[in-house]
Amino acid sequence: MQYSCFGQKMVQRSGIAELMDDLGRSMSGAGKMLMLGGGNPADIPEIQEIWRTEMRKLVGERDLFDGMLCHYDTPQGNPRFLEAVAGLFREVYGWPVGPDNVAVTNSSQTAYFMLLNTLAGDFADGSRKRILLPLSPEYIGYADQGLAPGFFAAGRPSIELRGDHEFKYHVDFDNLALGSDIGALCVSRPTNPTGNVLTDDEVRLLAQKAQAHDRYLFIDNAYGAPFPNIIFSDAKPFWDRNTVVTLSLSKLGLPGTRTGIVIASEPIIAALSSINAVVSLASGNIGQALAMPLIEDRRILSLSSDVIQPFYRRRLDAALQWAGEYFDSDLPWRLHTCEGALFLWLWCPGMPLSSRAFYERLKKKGVLVVPGCFFFYGLDEEWSHRDECIRINYSQPEEVVRPALRLIGEEMRAAYLNR
């Protein structure tokens, strides 16, 4: 079979395809693996019971149930849902937004495919623009979405060493070039894969840079405030007319509904709606119908702050304790300061194994992680650091995370000592 250029781009093996294949096989029970690789949220009993309750209410209301399953909504989303989202951010955070500033997509992943390729790539005047990632490493799910060659440019971070076994990335603003070839800037907050959270000042500086160059700043808020609020530092939601904020229902415990939310200026929302009509006709209704009452009465905020955030904080604290127990203190490993999201980002300076080889060794031991090399796309220069890291999901139960960290510690020790 001959594929078009688009087909060749989409069918080639990629980091995100491998990650999701591993996740799917593990979650379906194909083999006994300790799954620390994907971004699947944990099962939180209180949250799952809420979704079961809301589903029972929908089943009991004929008009609501039939509307959810039997009818298309507009390409922009359910009008009541759009107003609920806009109302929350307008009333709680003072954002000057209405329903025309909100769109729903079939996952935030899909939203980024549309957004990134709308503002970067090849233009009618013969120019080509790229997406700038101010802080590398960045989310693996963007890496293969660009339809033009050389789609991403990335900023190499500065590194702050903290104590014996901790570190933190910072945006290197002094070397962050925003030239005419940049179509938009994009950050995840909290950052996937590292758990870094850009400070309010860093976000404002990025927004100012974007505005000064008449560019958009995309903020991927899949783990952030106000929902699901898997964030452990002081960080306020941010929006202005040059900023596009995306949210997701996945980490609220609804990954199967594939519901993404975009808050942006009216021209961006109109463009997304048009593309959504072409690609999908409309977005799925189930996630919107389930979450709408919680957004309208603001329960989504208290559930995020009082249930979801403390749950993951406890899981993180336990994982850090086990890492300290199982990772040899005499070796030069470091964990990125985890300020949010579901991940530990392990850096093994000078390890003789590549991150891909380390991943393969762990996989043979029954532990799934993600090699760090997939997250450093867009960097032009060689940098050994990009092949010394792995991403570890800490969110699963103790019977998964604890033995997996023990095995990671053993394999790390073996790799360093048998160099």
KAVEN-V51811 format. One record per residue. N is the residue number from 0. RES is the residue in one letter. BURIAL is # if it has 9 or more other C-alpha atoms within 8 Angstrom, else .. D_FIRST is the distance of its C-alpha to the first C-alpha in whole Angstrom. Layout:
BEGIN
n:N res:RES burial:BURIAL d_first:D_FIRST
n:N res:RES burial:BURIAL d_first:D_FIRST
END
This chain:
BEGIN
n:0 res:M burial:. d_first:0
n:1 res:Q burial:. d_first:4
n:2 res:Y burial:. d_first:6
n:3 res:S burial:. d_first:10
n:4 res:C burial:. d_first:13
n:5 res:F burial:. d_first:14
n:6 res:G burial:. d_first:11
n:7 res:Q burial:# d_first:11
n:8 res:K burial:# d_first:14
n:9 res:M burial:. d_first:14
n:10 res:V burial:. d_first:12
n:11 res:Q burial:. d_first:14
n:12 res:R burial:. d_first:17
n:13 res:S burial:. d_first:20
n:14 res:G burial:. d_first:23
n:15 res:I burial:. d_first:24
n:16 res:A burial:. d_first:21
n:17 res:E burial:# d_first:23
n:18 res:L burial:# d_first:26
n:19 res:M burial:# d_first:25
n:20 res:D burial:. d_first:23
n:21 res:D burial:# d_first:27
n:22 res:L burial:# d_first:29
n:23 res:G burial:. d_first:27
n:24 res:R burial:# d_first:27
n:25 res:S burial:# d_first:31
n:26 res:M burial:. d_first:32
n:27 res:S burial:. d_first:31
n:28 res:G burial:. d_first:33
n:29 res:A burial:. d_first:30
n:30 res:G burial:. d_first:32
n:31 res:K burial:. d_first:36
n:32 res:M burial:. d_first:35
n:33 res:L burial:# d_first:37
n:34 res:M burial:# d_first:35
n:35 res:L burial:# d_first:36
n:36 res:G burial:# d_first:33
n:37 res:G burial:# d_first:32
n:38 res:G burial:. d_first:33
n:39 res:N burial:. d_first:34
n:40 res:P burial:# d_first:38
n:41 res:A burial:. d_first:41
n:42 res:D burial:. d_first:42
n:43 res:I burial:# d_first:45
n:44 res:P burial:. d_first:47
n:45 res:E burial:. d_first:49
n:46 res:I burial:# d_first:46
n:47 res:Q burial:# d_first:44
n:48 res:E burial:. d_first:48
n:49 res:I burial:. d_first:48
n:50 res:W burial:# d_first:44
n:51 res:R burial:. d_first:45
n:52 res:T burial:. d_first:48
n:53 res:E burial:# d_first:47
n:54 res:M burial:# d_first:44
n:55 res:R burial:. d_first:47
n:56 res:K burial:. d_first:49
n:57 res:L burial:# d_first:46
n:58 res:V burial:# d_first:46
n:59 res:G burial:. d_first:49
n:60 res:E burial:. d_first:49
n:61 res:R burial:. d_first:47
n:62 res:D burial:. d_first:47
n:63 res:L burial:# d_first:45
n:64 res:F burial:# d_first:43
n:65 res:D burial:# d_first:42
n:66 res:G burial:. d_first:41
n:67 res:M burial:# d_first:39
n:68 res:L burial:. d_first:37
n:69 res:C burial:. d_first:37
n:70 res:H burial:. d_first:37
n:71 res:Y burial:. d_first:35
n:72 res:D burial:# d_first:37
n:73 res:T burial:. d_first:36
n:74 res:P burial:# d_first:33
n:75 res:Q burial:# d_first:36
n:76 res:G burial:# d_first:37
n:77 res:N burial:# d_first:40
n:78 res:P burial:. d_first:43
n:79 res:R burial:. d_first:45
n:80 res:F burial:# d_first:43
n:81 res:L burial:# d_first:43
n:82 res:E burial:# d_first:47
n:83 res:A burial:# d_first:47
n:84 res:V burial:# d_first:45
n:85 res:A burial:# d_first:47
n:86 res:G burial:# d_first:50
n:87 res:L burial:# d_first:50
n:88 res:F burial:# d_first:49
n:89 res:R burial:# d_first:51
n:90 res:E burial:. d_first:54
n:91 res:V burial:. d_first:54
n:92 res:Y burial:. d_first:53
n:93 res:G burial:. d_first:54
n:94 res:W burial:# d_first:51
n:95 res:P burial:. d_first:51
n:96 res:V burial:# d_first:48
n:97 res:G burial:# d_first:48
n:98 res:P burial:# d_first:45
n:99 res:D burial:# d_first:43
n:100 res:N burial:# d_first:43
n:101 res:V burial:# d_first:41
n:102 res:A burial:# d_first:37
n:103 res:V burial:# d_first:35
n:104 res:T burial:# d_first:31
n:105 res:N burial:# d_first:29
n:106 res:S burial:# d_first:30
n:107 res:S burial:# d_first:31
n:108 res:Q burial:# d_first:28
n:109 res:T burial:# d_first:26
n:110 res:A burial:# d_first:29
n:111 res:Y burial:# d_first:29
n:112 res:F burial:# d_first:25
n:113 res:M burial:# d_first:27
n:114 res:L burial:# d_first:30
n:115 res:L burial:# d_first:29
n:116 res:N burial:# d_first:26
n:117 res:T burial:. d_first:29
n:118 res:L burial:# d_first:31
n:119 res:A burial:# d_first:29
n:120 res:G burial:# d_first:27
n:121 res:D burial:# d_first:27
n:122 res:F burial:. d_first:30
n:123 res:A burial:. d_first:30
n:124 res:D burial:. d_first:33
n:125 res:G burial:. d_first:31
n:126 res:S burial:. d_first:32
n:127 res:R burial:# d_first:30
n:128 res:K burial:# d_first:31
n:129 res:R burial:# d_first:31
n:130 res:I burial:# d_first:32
n:131 res:L burial:# d_first:35
n:132 res:L burial:# d_first:35
n:133 res:P burial:# d_first:39
n:134 res:L burial:# d_first:39
n:135 res:S burial:# d_first:37
n:136 res:P burial:# d_first:35
n:137 res:E burial:# d_first:34
n:138 res:Y burial:# d_first:32
n:139 res:I burial:# d_first:28
n:140 res:G burial:. d_first:27
n:141 res:Y burial:# d_first:27
n:142 res:A burial:# d_first:25
n:143 res:D burial:. d_first:22
n:144 res:Q burial:# d_first:22
n:145 res:G burial:# d_first:23
n:146 res:L burial:# d_first:21
n:147 res:A burial:. d_first:22
n:148 res:P burial:. d_first:23
n:149 res:G burial:. d_first:26
n:150 res:F burial:# d_first:27
n:151 res:F burial:# d_first:29
n:152 res:A burial:# d_first:33
n:153 res:A burial:# d_first:35
n:154 res:G burial:# d_first:39
n:155 res:R burial:# d_first:40
n:156 res:P burial:# d_first:42
n:157 res:S burial:. d_first:46
n:158 res:I burial:. d_first:47
n:159 res:E burial:. d_first:50
n:160 res:L burial:. d_first:51
n:161 res:R burial:. d_first:53
n:162 res:G burial:. d_first:55
n:163 res:D burial:. d_first:54
n:164 res:H burial:# d_first:51
n:165 res:E burial:# d_first:50
n:166 res:F burial:# d_first:48
n:167 res:K burial:# d_first:47
n:168 res:Y burial:# d_first:45
n:169 res:H burial:# d_first:46
n:170 res:V burial:# d_first:44
n:171 res:D burial:# d_first:46
n:172 res:F burial:. d_first:47
n:173 res:D burial:. d_first:48
n:174 res:N burial:. d_first:45
n:175 res:L burial:. d_first:43
n:176 res:A burial:. d_first:42
n:177 res:L burial:# d_first:41
n:178 res:G burial:. d_first:40
n:179 res:S burial:. d_first:39
n:180 res:D burial:. d_first:35
n:181 res:I burial:# d_first:35
n:182 res:G burial:# d_first:34
n:183 res:A burial:# d_first:36
n:184 res:L burial:# d_first:37
n:185 res:C burial:# d_first:35
n:186 res:V burial:# d_first:37
n:187 res:S burial:# d_first:37
n:188 res:R burial:# d_first:41
n:189 res:P burial:# d_first:41
n:190 res:T burial:# d_first:39
n:191 res:N burial:# d_first:36
n:192 res:P burial:# d_first:36
n:193 res:T burial:# d_first:40
n:194 res:G burial:# d_first:42
n:195 res:N burial:# d_first:43
n:196 res:V burial:# d_first:45
n:197 res:L burial:# d_first:45
n:198 res:T burial:. d_first:49
n:199 res:D burial:. d_first:50
n:200 res:D burial:. d_first:51
n:201 res:E burial:# d_first:48
n:202 res:V burial:# d_first:46
n:203 res:R burial:. d_first:49
n:204 res:L burial:. d_first:49
n:205 res:L burial:# d_first:45
n:206 res:A burial:# d_first:45
n:207 res:Q burial:. d_first:48
n:208 res:K burial:# d_first:46
n:209 res:A burial:# d_first:43
n:210 res:Q burial:# d_first:46
n:211 res:A burial:. d_first:47
n:212 res:H burial:. d_first:44
n:213 res:D burial:. d_first:43
n:214 res:R burial:# d_first:40
n:215 res:Y burial:# d_first:39
n:216 res:L burial:# d_first:39
n:217 res:F burial:# d_first:37
n:218 res:I burial:# d_first:39
n:219 res:D burial:# d_first:37
n:220 res:N burial:# d_first:39
n:221 res:A burial:# d_first:37
n:222 res:Y burial:# d_first:40
n:223 res:G burial:# d_first:43
n:224 res:A burial:# d_first:46
n:225 res:P burial:. d_first:47
n:226 res:F burial:# d_first:44
n:227 res:P burial:# d_first:43
n:228 res:N burial:# d_first:46
n:229 res:I burial:# d_first:45
n:230 res:I burial:# d_first:47
n:231 res:F burial:# d_first:50
n:232 res:S burial:. d_first:51
n:233 res:D burial:. d_first:53
n:234 res:A burial:# d_first:50
n:235 res:K burial:. d_first:50
n:236 res:P burial:. d_first:47
n:237 res:F burial:. d_first:47
n:238 res:W burial:# d_first:46
n:239 res:D burial:. d_first:47
n:240 res:R burial:. d_first:45
n:241 res:N burial:# d_first:43
n:242 res:T burial:# d_first:42
n:243 res:V burial:# d_first:39
n:244 res:V burial:# d_first:40
n:245 res:T burial:# d_first:37
n:246 res:L burial:# d_first:38
n:247 res:S burial:# d_first:36
n:248 res:L burial:# d_first:38
n:249 res:S burial:# d_first:36
n:250 res:K burial:# d_first:38
n:251 res:L burial:# d_first:41
n:252 res:G burial:# d_first:40
n:253 res:L burial:# d_first:37
n:254 res:P burial:# d_first:34
n:255 res:G burial:. d_first:32
n:256 res:T burial:# d_first:33
n:257 res:R burial:# d_first:31
n:258 res:T burial:# d_first:34
n:259 res:G burial:# d_first:34
n:260 res:I burial:# d_first:37
n:261 res:V burial:# d_first:37
n:262 res:I burial:# d_first:40
n:263 res:A burial:# d_first:40
n:264 res:S burial:# d_first:42
n:265 res:E burial:. d_first:42
n:266 res:P burial:. d_first:39
n:267 res:I burial:. d_first:37
n:268 res:I burial:# d_first:37
n:269 res:A burial:# d_first:37
n:270 res:A burial:. d_first:33
n:271 res:L burial:# d_first:32
n:272 res:S burial:# d_first:33
n:273 res:S burial:# d_first:31
n:274 res:I burial:# d_first:28
n:275 res:N burial:# d_first:29
n:276 res:A burial:# d_first:29
n:277 res:V burial:. d_first:26
n:278 res:V burial:. d_first:24
n:279 res:S burial:. d_first:26
n:280 res:L burial:. d_first:28
n:281 res:A burial:# d_first:31
n:282 res:S burial:# d_first:31
n:283 res:G burial:# d_first:32
n:284 res:N burial:# d_first:36
n:285 res:I burial:# d_first:37
n:286 res:G burial:# d_first:37
n:287 res:Q burial:# d_first:39
n:288 res:A burial:# d_first:41
n:289 res:L burial:# d_first:42
n:290 res:A burial:. d_first:43
n:291 res:M burial:# d_first:45
n:292 res:P burial:. d_first:48
n:293 res:L burial:# d_first:48
n:294 res:I burial:# d_first:48
n:295 res:E burial:# d_first:50
n:296 res:D burial:. d_first:53
n:297 res:R burial:# d_first:52
n:298 res:R burial:# d_first:52
n:299 res:I burial:# d_first:48
n:300 res:L burial:# d_first:50
n:301 res:S burial:# d_first:53
n:302 res:L burial:# d_first:50
n:303 res:S burial:# d_first:48
n:304 res:S burial:# d_first:51
n:305 res:D burial:. d_first:53
n:306 res:V burial:# d_first:51
n:307 res:I burial:# d_first:47
n:308 res:Q burial:# d_first:48
n:309 res:P burial:# d_first:51
n:310 res:F burial:# d_first:49
n:311 res:Y burial:# d_first:46
n:312 res:R burial:# d_first:49
n:313 res:R burial:. d_first:51
n:314 res:R burial:# d_first:47
n:315 res:L burial:# d_first:47
n:316 res:D burial:. d_first:51
n:317 res:A burial:. d_first:50
n:318 res:A burial:# d_first:47
n:319 res:L burial:. d_first:49
n:320 res:Q burial:. d_first:52
n:321 res:W burial:# d_first:50
n:322 res:A burial:# d_first:48
n:323 res:G burial:# d_first:52
n:324 res:E burial:. d_first:52
n:325 res:Y burial:# d_first:50
n:326 res:F burial:# d_first:49
n:327 res:D burial:# d_first:51
n:328 res:S burial:. d_first:53
n:329 res:D burial:. d_first:54
n:330 res:L burial:. d_first:50
n:331 res:P burial:# d_first:49
n:332 res:W burial:# d_first:46
n:333 res:R burial:# d_first:47
n:334 res:L burial:# d_first:45
n:335 res:H burial:# d_first:45
n:336 res:T burial:# d_first:47
n:337 res:C burial:# d_first:46
n:338 res:E burial:# d_first:47
n:339 res:G burial:# d_first:44
n:340 res:A burial:# d_first:41
n:341 res:L burial:# d_first:40
n:342 res:F burial:# d_first:40
n:343 res:L burial:# d_first:41
n:344 res:W burial:# d_first:40
n:345 res:L burial:# d_first:41
n:346 res:W burial:# d_first:42
n:347 res:C burial:# d_first:43
n:348 res:P burial:. d_first:44
n:349 res:G burial:. d_first:44
n:350 res:M burial:# d_first:42
n:351 res:P burial:. d_first:40
n:352 res:L burial:# d_first:37
n:353 res:S burial:# d_first:34
n:354 res:S burial:# d_first:34
n:355 res:R burial:# d_first:30
n:356 res:A burial:. d_first:32
n:357 res:F burial:# d_first:35
n:358 res:Y burial:# d_first:32
n:359 res:E burial:. d_first:31
n:360 res:R burial:# d_first:35
n:361 res:L burial:# d_first:36
n:362 res:K burial:# d_first:33
n:363 res:K burial:. d_first:34
n:364 res:K burial:. d_first:37
n:365 res:G burial:# d_first:36
n:366 res:V burial:# d_first:36
n:367 res:L burial:# d_first:33
n:368 res:V burial:# d_first:33
n:369 res:V burial:# d_first:31
n:370 res:P burial:# d_first:31
n:371 res:G burial:# d_first:33
n:372 res:C burial:# d_first:31
n:373 res:F burial:# d_first:28
n:374 res:F burial:# d_first:31
n:375 res:F burial:# d_first:32
n:376 res:Y burial:# d_first:29
n:377 res:G burial:# d_first:31
n:378 res:L burial:# d_first:33
n:379 res:D burial:. d_first:33
n:380 res:E burial:. d_first:36
n:381 res:E burial:. d_first:36
n:382 res:W burial:. d_first:38
n:383 res:S burial:. d_first:38
n:384 res:H burial:. d_first:39
n:385 res:R burial:# d_first:35
n:386 res:D burial:# d_first:35
n:387 res:E burial:# d_first:38
n:388 res:C burial:# d_first:37
n:389 res:I burial:# d_first:36
n:390 res:R burial:# d_first:36
n:391 res:I burial:# d_first:38
n:392 res:N burial:# d_first:38
n:393 res:Y burial:# d_first:42
n:394 res:S burial:# d_first:42
n:395 res:Q burial:# d_first:41
n:396 res:P burial:. d_first:44
n:397 res:E burial:. d_first:47
n:398 res:E burial:. d_first:45
n:399 res:V burial:# d_first:42
n:400 res:V burial:# d_first:43
n:401 res:R burial:# d_first:46
n:402 res:P burial:. d_first:45
n:403 res:A burial:# d_first:41
n:404 res:L burial:# d_first:44
n:405 res:R burial:# d_first:46
n:406 res:L burial:# d_first:43
n:407 res:I burial:# d_first:42
n:408 res:G burial:# d_first:45
n:409 res:E burial:# d_first:45
n:410 res:E burial:# d_first:42
n:411 res:M burial:# d_first:43
n:412 res:R burial:# d_first:46
n:413 res:A burial:. d_first:45
n:414 res:A burial:# d_first:42
n:415 res:Y burial:# d_first:45
n:416 res:L burial:. d_first:48
n:417 res:N burial:. d_first:46
n:418 res:R burial:. d_first:44
END
